Amino acid sequence: MTRLFLFGTLRWPDLLNAVAGQDIPTIPATLPGWQVARASTGDWPLLIPGQQAAEGLLTDPLDPDALGRLNWYEVAFGYVPEVVNVMVDGAEVPAMVYRHNDPGGASGQGWDLDDWIAAHGERTLIASSEILRAEGRLSPDQMMARRGVVHARAHGVVMGRATTRPITVGGGPVLSDVTVEEIRYPYDGFHRVEEWLLDHPRFDGTRSGLIERAISHVTDATTVLPYDPVRDRVLVVEQIRVGAVAKGDPRPWMIEPVAGLIDAGETPESTALRECEEEAGLTLSAADLHFVARYYPSPGGLAQVLHSYVALVDLPDDAGGLHGLEEEAEDIRAHLIPLDDLVAMISTCEAANAPLIVSAQWLALHRERLRLNG
């Protein structure tokens, strides 16, 4: 079959054409005996038996390239092809449809494309290009295992597009003034290496000409420094860091705030609460969080944004201990230390983690206010 019946996310023309690599004409069609429902495990559509006919779109006959791209995209998300007869203007037309055998089954709720586009569309469109680049390089199982980080990285781009920093010094050129000639992807993995060929305006009014820059594109992250204003002490975590190993650091176990990558669909705040539970055994609410800063740790070569917080929390003597998720091979030890000791560690360089330094200095500046007002 070279025609597809589309009942879910690919009914969105922007996504369909991006995945297919070309404009795909479609016509309305229905699939009798089936209906579309929301999966119980997430916001994606399932085709399940039903009394009515599932509404969708039927593509024109697809060329091999478009069909191959669409097939990889669907199979990579766990959808399996099968042949069906759809109805078009009262006539049966054979087509292929992709069904997902989700072990969680349907939720009992309907699924709405417009709601899905509003919640996930922009991120999914960004992620689709990385998923398509994996064709022939990864197996469907490997792609499924990487799906979370691919969408989390795309989520960071969506958040970046929605954020405009205030400018009181400098300014002038903006993103639209940059001409991107090409982006190459020599490595797609947990991190992604990108080679950008671009041209940008110079401060003297000329253009830079074509230049090449390489970056590592990393999922955005949240950091949290838990602080007990009554006992005037903080909780920090210790774990081995491969970046320090790669630098030949004789002491690659580092002291840090609680930290974690922002998953697709999460806010920095929700990540903060989740990571405090996982890495330190602390149950917090959003009201306990105090915003420190949103910043790029090293924008010359690292595409990542960090969101740092201080959290006000009760830290009794038994609040330390061992933590971490076994399935993520985390081996984390939590320590309680007086805030003054942490601040002193900055000048001795014992505190060598950027979010820890930023958060400790912010906390030292705001300590009296926090101890007074909570």
C-alpha positions, 0 to 999 in steps of 0.5 A: 500500500502506498496510501496512508490513513492518518488519524492522529498527529500526522493530520497536522500538515506541518508535521506531515510535510516535515516528516515526509520531506515534501508536501503531501496532498490528503483528502478526508476519509473515515475508518468504520468500526474504529475510534480515536482515543487518548492513551492512558500513558500519555497524550498520544492517539490510539485507534481502538474498536468502536461503534462509529467511524474514526475520522482522518485523512487519506494521503495521495499515493506516496513515493518511496522516499516519503513512504520510507520516512513516514514508515520510520517515524511511525515505527520509531514511536511504536506504531505498527502498520496494517492494511485497512479499507477506508471510506471516501465518498461512500467508496472503499479504498485500501490503505495502510494505517499505523496502530499503536499496541500501547500496553496501558490501553486507552484512557477512556477519553477522546483525543483532540488534535488541536489540543495536542498541537497547542501542548506539544506541536512545536516541540514535536516538530523540532524533535522530528528532524532528529528522529529522522536523522536516526533512520538507518543508524538506530534501531526502533528500540534504540530510538524509543529509548532515546525519545525522552532526551530528544524531546527534552532537548527540543523542549529547551529550544521551545522555552528558549524561543519564548524567553526574551532577556531585558537589555540595558547594556549592548543590544542591537542585532537580534536573532533574525539578523543571523544568516544560517547557511548550514547545520551539520550533526556529526553526533546525535546521542545523549548530547548532540554535537552541531557544526554551524556555518553562519554569517552575522552582523559585526559591531562596525556595521559589516558582516562577519562572512561565513564562519564555522562554530561547533557546539554541544547541544545539551538538555536544559537543567534545573539546580536547587540548593536546599537551605534551612534558615533556622539552622543556617545550613545547606544540603549539597550532593556529591557524585562522580562527574565524567567531565572532571574525569576527562580533565584529569582532575585527581578528585572527580567527585564533586560537591553540587546543588541538587540538579536534573535535566528538564524533561519534555513538558516539565517546567523548571519548577516541577523539575526542581521538586522532582529532583529534590525527591530523587537526589536528596529525599526532600519533599517540597512545594513550589512555594518553597522555591526562590528563583536565583537565575536563568543563565548559560553556563558556557554559551561559546560552546555549550547550548544549555540553559540552567535554572537555579533555585534556593529552596527553604526546607527543614534540614535535621541532622539525618537529612543527608545520606545516600540517594539516586535512581538505580536505573540511571546509575546514580550514586549520590551522597548528600551532605549538610554543611553550614552556609558560612562553610560553603561560602568559604569553599568558593575562595578555596576553589573546593566549590568548583561547580558553577551553579553551586557558586552562583547559588551560594553567593545569591544565598549569602546576599539574601540570607538575612531576608530569608531567615527573617521572612522565610 
